[in-house]
Amino acid sequence: MEPMRLDLTGLKCPLPVLRTRKALRGLVSGGVLEVACTDPMSAIDIPNMVRENGDSLLDQRREPDALVFRIQKA
């Protein structure tokens, strides 16, 4: 199954976390969400939100133009 993709580049805190949380609510259990952000605070905020929600951070990487997170819904 292809991951759902969410492009949040250009958005500032707290919008990336809020929109990621909303997108995760719409996923079925086991679904994967791939999020691209440019806000440096996302590197801290998104992993914290994922842990608080009980979901899994599958991957976090820095690409030339964005931070990319792969999250699996619990």
C-alpha positions in Angstrom: 0.0 0.0 0.0 1.4 3.4 -1.0 1.9 5.9 1.9 -0.3 8.9 2.1 1.8 12.0 1.3 1.5 15.4 3.0 3.5 18.4 1.8 3.8 20.9 4.6 6.8 22.8 3.2 6.7 26.5 4.0 4.5 26.1 7.0 5.7 27.3 10.4 5.1 25.8 13.9 2.6 24.7 15.0 0.9 24.0 11.7 3.1 21.0 10.6 2.3 19.1 13.8 -1.4 20.1 13.8 -1.9 19.0 10.1 0.1 15.8 10.7 -2.1 14.9 13.6 -5.2 15.6 11.6 -4.0 13.4 8.7 -3.1 10.6 11.0 -6.7 10.6 12.4 -8.0 9.9 9.0 -5.7 6.9 8.4 -6.6 3.3 9.1 -4.5 1.4 11.7 -1.3 0.3 10.1 -1.5 3.0 7.4 1.6 5.0 6.6 1.9 8.8 6.3 4.9 10.5 4.7 5.3 14.1 5.7 7.6 16.7 4.2 8.4 19.9 6.3 10.8 22.8 6.1 10.2 24.2 9.6 13.3 23.1 11.7 11.1 22.7 14.8 9.4 19.8 13.1 12.5 17.7 13.8 11.5 17.9 17.5 7.8 18.4 17.4 6.7 15.6 15.0 8.6 12.8 16.7 7.2 14.0 20.1 3.6 14.0 18.8 4.1 10.6 17.2 5.3 9.1 20.5 2.5 10.8 22.5 -0.1 9.3 20.1 1.4 5.8 20.3 2.1 5.7 16.6 5.5 4.7 15.1 8.1 6.9 13.5 9.4 4.5 10.7 12.0 6.9 9.3 13.2 10.5 9.7 15.6 12.0 7.1 16.9 15.3 5.9 16.6 15.8 2.2 18.1 18.9 0.4 14.8 20.8 0.5 12.9 19.3 3.4 12.7 17.1 6.5 10.8 13.9 5.7 9.0 11.7 8.2 7.4 8.3 7.6 4.8 7.5 10.3 2.8 4.4 10.8 -0.5 4.7 12.6 -1.0 2.4 15.6 
